[in-house]
């Protein structure tokens, strides 16, 4: 089956549905019966580029995602300095190397005091500052000026805030604070050896700050998987306006940044056209942890990807998926163990392939757990494919609500560019008010 059905669905859920929403009643797009006519494809090129090879049994969408997650082992850990570890996954639990705080610390500017007042000042001027060495212990009836973050001297029972005390003739006057007031005691946050973050946690800026506070200069992490992008298709232009039957390459500028947002380190994007020998050389000599191709996943006269994979002795793990758009996507393992994700040549179909196969694969390589599922209620009816899952761009106008967007055909990017997520629509479609699973689009 070609993508004529996909384009018809896109039209059914497109501008007409949007107009119906504006008229006051939610646009209703009824699931089409077998007797309903199939409109001609909105994009003739989509029907050619995204046609699935005949005679294949395609796994269900969720099954294909599970296969991609199980297809690889995590990359070996390496040690990185903190300033290079952002976004990586912890290869081992993060245990504190010191107490936090490492010593009793003043929480306010004021005076460290011992016992009830009034108190005799043992020092004048700024007194104890953050980072300054310790001072002589205090005894009852003594005080010393102290700044926020400074080490509290031994014998101090509290910190008297600056606005609550007055100094005259070398003596400090003010209401006696409760014992322990405005002192951050040693080990208040954690003790040395406490597990602060588990293995497989993603290192955020806050996590890096915590690691630094806990005494780390380097961390053992799973490296970001190195990815190489191979853009295929002689019909693609890389600058200027479409002309003479050729179209602009939308996937080259898009795929690398998407992979980066999904956790990969993109080494290079190469444009190979429809040259089978160049594709063979690129795949057989790549040093990437994962190869991602765009186009050439179907069975057209210039679709060389499957033939080259066969020539290399690759093992096809997923050969087509029961999902629209993007059903000709594939996942293969090259002889050396490198995984290859083949994305269809149509833009939204390629996004479908990225979130169906590349996202769980990259999670597994980085040893990150599967993403938690999120759901929202559909604001409109969405037509479904009779047998396949549909991935539909949606915006999220309010928490828990997903509004299907127009321009959701396999060759279209207009809908996905405005979307916050993809809604997973089961075979047969979904009604307004139904709960739909969401696939969050990666942030840049």
N, C-alpha and C positions, 0 to 999 in steps of 0.2 A: 504493500500500500504506500502511495506517495504522500507527500505533505499537502496535497489538495485539501484533505480533511482538516489539517492544522490551519491552513489559511482561511478555510471557511469558518472555523471556530473563531479565529482572530477577528474576522469581519463581524460575526454574530455578536461578539463581546466587545466590539470596537466603537466607532463614533456613534452608531445608532443607539447603543446601550447607554453611552454617556449622555446623549441627548435626552433619553428617557429619564435618566436620573435628574437632569435639570428641570424636567417638566413637573417634578414633585413626587412621582411614584418611582420606586426603585425599578430600574430596567430589568425586565424578565427575559431571560434567554433560555427557552425550554430545551431539554435534551432532545436531539433529533431522532426520529424513529427511522427504521430501516427503509421506509417508503419515501422518506424525504429526499429531495434531489440534492446532489452534491455540486455546489457552485464551482466554477472554474477557479483555479488558484489565483490569488491576488498577485503573486510573484512567480512567473513561469520558471525562473532560475531556481527557486526554492524546490520545486518538484523534481528537478534534475539532480541538484546537488545533495539533497537530503534523502534520496531514495535508499531504502535498506536493501542489502543483498538478499536475493530470493532464497527460500528454503531454509531459513535459519529459525531456530527456536530462541526467542529473546527472553532473558530472565526478567522477572518483575523488578520494578524500580528499587524497592527496598532491598531486595536480594542482591542486586548489582552493587549497591552501596556497601553492603556487608562484605561482599567478595573483595571490593577494593580495599577495605580496611584490613582484611585478613591477608592480603596478598603479599605484604612486606613485613620485615622485621625492623624495629627501631634502629636508626643509625648509631654507630659506636659513639660513646660520650667523648667529649674533649673539654679541656679547661680554657676558659676565656676570662679576661679581665672584666671587671664590672662594666666599664664603658662600652664594651662590645657585646654584652650578654642580653641586651634588651630584646624581648620577643622570643628568646630561646626557651626550651623546656628544661627544668631541673632534672638531672640524671640521678640525683640522690636527695634525700631529705635535707633541708637547710636547718642545721642545729646551731644554736647560739654558741659562739666561742667565748662569750663573756657574760657576766650579769648585765642586765639593762634596767636602770642605769648602772654603770660600773661602780658608782659610789653615791653616797647621799648628796643630793643636788638641790640648790635653792630654786623654787618655782617662781619667785618674785624678787624684784629689787627691794632692798630694805636693810635689815640688820639680823644677823644670826645672834640669838640670845640664849642665855643659859639660866633656867629658873625664872622666878617672878621678878618683876622690875620694882623700882627703876634699876638701870644697869650702868655700870662704868664702862666706857668705851676703851677698848684695848688698842685701837688704831683709829687714825683720822684719814680724811681723803676718800678715795674710791674704795679702799678696803680690798675685799676679796673679789676678783674678777673671774669670769669664765676662762678656763684654761690656765689659771695661775696655780702655782704649787700650793700644797697645804700650808696651814699656819698652825701656830701653837694651840693646844686645846683650850677651850673655855671652861671656866669654873662658875659656879652659881653667882649671879649678880654681874656677870660680864657680858659684853656684846661687841660685835665687830660689823662694820658695813659690809654688805654682800650684794653682788649683782646676780641677776637671773642666770642660771646655768653654772654658777660657781660651786665648787666643792664645799659642803658644809663642814665646818671644823668639828673635831671630836669634842664632845661635851655639850654641844648646842642642843637645846630641847625644842626649838621652833624658830621660824623666821617671822619677824615683825615687819609688815609691809611698810614701805616708805611713807605712805599717806597716813599711817596710823601712829607715827612716832614723832617726837620733837627732841632736838639735842640742845642742851644748854650747859655751858661750863663743863664739858667733857662727860656729861651724863645723858643717858637716853631715857625719855619718859614716854609712857603709853600704856594702854591696857595690856595686861599679860595675855599672850595668845595661848590657845590650847596646845598641849604638847604635840609635836609633829606637824603643826600648822605650816603649810606652804613649803614643806620639805618633800621632795621626791625620794623615797628611800631606795637604797641599793636593792636591785632585783625586783623592783615593783612591776616591771613589764615581763621579765623572764629571768630565769637563772641559767647559768652556763650549762649547756647540754640540752636545753629545752628545744624540742622540734618546733620551728617557727613556720615552715612551709613543707608540704609533703613533696615527694618525688612526683614528677609529671606536672607540677604547677608551672604555668607560663610566667615568665619574668616580666612584670610590669614595671614602670618607673618606681612605684611605691615599694615593690618587692626588692628592687635594687637598692633603694634607700635603706630598707630593713637589713639587707645583707651587709651593707657597709657599716651600719650601726652595730651589727652583731660581730664585726671583726673581720669580714672577708675582703680580700683583695681580688681573688679569682673564684670562679664557680665551675663545678662540673655540670655540663649541659649537653643536651642532644642538639647537634648543630641544625641550623635551618637547612632543609634539603635543597641541594643545588639543582636548578631546573634549566633545561635548554628548550627553547621554543623553535619549531620548524614550521614556517608558513608555506603552504603548498598551493599551487594554482597559477597557471599562465595567464589567466584572465584578470589578475589583480594589478592595479596601479598603486603606486606608493606616493604619488603627489599629483596635484592638479585635479581637473574634473573628469568624470567618466566620459569615455568616447569610444567609438568604433567597437562597441560590444564589450568593452572592458569596464570593470568597476573598481572603485577604491577598495583597498584592503582595510577593513575595519578590525579584523582580528589581530593583526600584528601590533597595533598600538594598544589594544585592549588586554590581550592575553597575559603579557608579562606583568603589568600592574595588578591584575586580578590574582595571579599566582603569588605575587609578593604579599598582597593583602591576606592570602590564605596561608601564609607562613613559609613560602619558598624564598630562596635566594636565586634570582634569575641571572644566569651567567651571560646569556646571549639570546637574541632573537634573529634567526637566519631565514632569509626568503629564498626558497629553492625552486619555485615554479612547479612545473610538472616533469621534472627531470628525475627519472627513476634511479639513475646511477648516482646522482648527487645525493638523493635521499638515502641510498644504500650506504654511501661513504659516511654521511653525517651520523646515521644511526650506529654504524659499526665502530666509529672512532670516538663517539661522545664519551666524556668523562663526568657527565651529570649523574645525579642520583635519580632523576626522573626526566624523561623526555616527553614533551607535549607537542603534538602535531595539530595543525588546523587544516581541514579539508581532506579530500581523498579517502574518506572512510566508506563510501558507498561502492558501487560496482560499475561506474561509468567507464567509458573508453580511456580516460586519462587519470583514473583513480588507481595509483600504483601502490598505495600504502600496504594493502593486504598481500600483494604479490611480493613486495620487498620483505615484509615480515616473514613470509613463508620461505623466501630465499635465505634469510638469515637463520632460519631454524627457530624462530620465536614461538612461544606458546601463547595462544589466545585464551585469556582468562574470562573475558566478557566480549562477546561478538554481537553487538546490538542490545538494546535495552527497551523494554516495553514502556516507553515514556515519550511524550510529545511536548515540545519539539525535541529533536536530538536523538531519535531512536537508532541511527547507524553508529553511534559512538562505540568505541572499543577500548579494551584494556589488554595489553600484551606484556609478557615477560621475555626480554631478550636473553640470549644464551648466557650472558654473564650475570644475569639476575636483575638488570636494570629494568624497571617498569616503564612502559610507554602508554600514555593516554592519547587516544586518537579522538579529536574533537571534530564534529561535522563542520562544514564550511559556512553554514548560515549563522549569523551572529547570535540570535537568541538560542538557537540549537547548541552553539558552542558554549554559551553560558550554562545551559542545562547540563552539558557534559562536564564542565568544570565543577559544578556543585554536586553532580551525581557520582563522578569517579575521582576527579583530582582532589577534591576537598577531603574525603575520608582517607585517601592514599597518603596525602601529605600529613594528616594527623597521625597516621600510623608510623610514618618514617620519623616524625618528631616525638613519638611516644606520648602524644596527647590523647586524652580520652575522647570518646565521641561527644559531639555537642549535645547539650540538653535540648529536648524537644520543646518547642514553643507553639502555641496555637492562638488563633483569633477567630472571631465569628465573621462570616462573609457578609458584606453589605449588599451584595447582589447575587442573583443566580449566576452560575458559571456552567456553560455547556461542557460535557465531557466526551472523551473518546470512548467508543463501545468497549474496548479491551485494555487500553493503555492508561497509565497515570498521566495527568497533565501538570505542567509547572507554569503557573500564570503570574506575571508581575502584578504586585499589589502595592498600594500606598497604605499607610497606617494613620488615618486622620485623627484617631483617638485611641487610647489604650484598649486593646482587646478587640479592635475592629479592623478588618482588612477590606479595602475597596479595590476590586479588580480594575486594572487599567486597560485602556484601548491600545491598539498597535502592538499586539502580542503574537504576531505571526513569526515563523521561524527565521525569516530573513530581516526582521525588524529589530531595531535598537531603541526606537523612540520610547516604547513602554518601559523597558528595563532601565533606561537612563533616568526615568522619573520615579522608579520603584524603590521601596525600602526593603522588600523581601519578595520571595516567590511563594505562592500558595500551592500546596500539594493537593491536587484535585483527583479524587479516585475515579476509576472507570465509571462511566455513566453520568458524571457531573455532580454538582452540588447545588443546594438551594440557599437562598439568602437566609442567614441565621444559623446555618450549619457551621460547626467548628472545623477549621481547616488547619493542618500543620503548616508552619511557616519555616522557610529556609532564609535565614538572615543573609543579606548581601554583605560581603566583607567590607569593612571600613578601610579607607586609604590610610 
